[in-house]
């Protein structure tokens, strides 16, 4: 009986406290998601996501990619961090990190998304 109590206690200690569980309804921007469940829809501003270094082509590419992939995904919200809900567990890598890595990848590919005069620099 003491062993069962210890297992329950350890699982409670390791579990982070989430503010909300729901589904991504809409991607407003790379740093803003609308997440909803049966009772409420909430806009979450993602911590650490900055797309200000992207030009229009890169930004549009990123938004198209995020709007195709993220809606209808089950997620867990912890403050300004969002995690994929993996049915009974969660992915330790946040969606914030996922999006920020996509932004970094796009920033490192200047020749594929150049506009106007910028294209001459990479030719």
C-alpha positions in Angstrom: 0.0 0.0 0.0 2.9 2.4 0.8 4.4 1.7 -2.6 1.1 2.7 -4.4 1.0 5.9 -2.3 4.6 6.7 -3.3 3.9 6.2 -7.0 0.9 8.6 -6.9 2.9 11.2 -4.9 5.9 11.0 -7.4 3.5 11.4 -10.4 1.9 14.4 -8.8 5.3 16.0 -8.1 6.5 15.5 -11.7 3.4 16.8 -13.4 3.4 20.5 -14.2 0.3 22.5 -13.5 -1.4 23.5 -16.7 -3.7 26.5 -16.9 -5.9 25.1 -19.7 -6.4 22.2 -22.0 -8.0 22.7 -25.4 -7.6 22.8 -29.1 -6.0 25.3 -31.3 -8.8 27.1 -33.1 -6.9 29.7 -35.0 -3.3 31.1 -35.6 -3.5 34.9 -35.4 0.2 35.4 -35.9 3.4 33.3 -35.2 3.2 34.6 -31.6 -0.6 34.4 -31.0 -2.8 31.4 -30.9 -6.6 31.1 -30.1 -7.1 28.1 -28.0 -10.6 26.8 -27.0 -12.4 24.1 -25.1 -16.0 23.5 -24.1 -16.1 26.5 -21.8 -13.9 29.3 -23.1 -11.8 30.5 -26.1 -8.5 32.2 -25.1 -5.9 34.1 -27.0 -2.4 33.1 -25.9 0.5 35.3 -26.6 3.5 33.0 -26.9 6.6 33.8 -24.9 9.9 34.0 -26.8 8.5 34.0 -30.3 9.7 37.0 -32.4 9.0 37.1 -36.2 10.1 40.7 -36.6 13.2 39.7 -38.6 11.2 38.1 -41.4 10.4 39.9 -44.6 6.9 39.6 -46.1 7.7 36.4 -48.2 9.1 34.6 -45.2 6.3 35.7 -42.9 3.6 34.6 -45.3 5.3 31.3 -45.8 5.5 30.8 -42.1 1.9 31.8 -41.5 0.7 29.5 -44.3 2.7 26.6 -42.8 1.4 27.2 -39.2 -2.2 27.7 -40.3 -2.2 24.4 -42.1 -0.4 22.4 -39.4 -1.6 23.8 -36.0 -5.4 24.2 -36.1 -7.4 21.3 -34.5 -4.3 20.1 -32.5 -4.9 19.3 -28.8 -2.7 21.4 -26.6 -1.9 22.2 -22.9 -1.3 25.8 -21.9 1.0 26.7 -19.1 1.1 30.5 -18.8 2.5 31.8 -22.2 3.9 28.4 -23.2 1.8 25.9 -25.2 2.6 22.1 -25.5 1.1 19.4 -27.7 -1.2 17.1 -25.6 0.0 13.6 -26.2 -3.0 11.8 -24.5 -1.9 11.3 -20.9 1.4 13.1 -21.3 2.9 16.1 -23.1 5.8 16.9 -25.3 8.5 18.7 -23.2 9.4 20.8 -26.2 6.9 23.7 -26.4 5.1 24.9 -29.5 6.9 28.2 -28.7 10.2 26.6 -29.3 8.9 24.8 -32.4 7.8 28.1 -34.0 10.9 30.0 -33.0 13.1 27.3 -34.6 11.0 27.6 -37.8 11.7 31.4 -37.7 15.4 30.9 -37.2 15.5 28.4 -40.1 13.7 31.0 -42.4 16.1 33.7 -41.3 19.1 31.5 -42.4 17.7 31.1 -45.9 18.0 34.6 -47.4 18.5 33.6 -51.0 15.2 31.6 -51.2 13.0 34.4 -49.9 14.6 37.6 -51.2 12.5 40.6 -52.4 13.6 43.2 -55.0 17.1 44.6 -54.4 17.8 41.9 -51.8 17.9 39.3 -54.6 20.9 41.0 -56.1 23.0 40.6 -53.0 22.7 36.8 -53.0 23.1 36.3 -56.8 
